[in-house]
């Protein structure tokens, strides 16, 4: 399992040279445009997308065919992708939190506890999105899953827009506290079910 994770981390390592400055640019741009919701979560989305990019590297290198010739369980290949995704989402949320704190000192909103809670909300939200995307990737592959993945990516943006039109603040204290109370068990269940589904798809798939 460790070797599988190291393989993906090394493949994605060079992307950090562009990922960090691009993420900082979008955070600052969205902050300037006044999008309070998206600027705090964009880092989590972008970092999570890096974990998804590991599927592209595997596809181009025909990694699955090689890996299955080794004494590696299919379930371990799947689980390593989930662990990688969670690691990158955590990194994205931590990065987003520190950027939010830094920008907060410039605009006079240095409420660290509130920003920490917001980062946690995005951790939950992006983790759920990834739990939906990974089974789709295993089912349809990188090319065929593109359209479905775009719908998953667009969903939070559309949801935020609809909630604002309805006069509901998606980052209100009440909503965040509700997510905080319900999230740990629900998130663990969602990831567990998603991993089971992905394992079943991959086990029945001919590579």
Secondary structure, 3 states (H helix, E strand, C coil): CHHHHHHHHHHHHCCHHHHHHHHHHHHHHHHHHCCHHHHHHHHHHHHHHHHHHHHHHHHHCCHHHHHCCCCCCHHHHHHHHHHHHHHHHHHHHHHHHHHHHHHHHHHCCCCHHHHHHHHHHHHHHHHHHHHHHHHHHHHHHHHHCHHHHHHHHHHHHHHHHHHHHCCCCCCCHHHHHHHHHHHHHHHHHHHHHHHHHHHHHHHCCCC
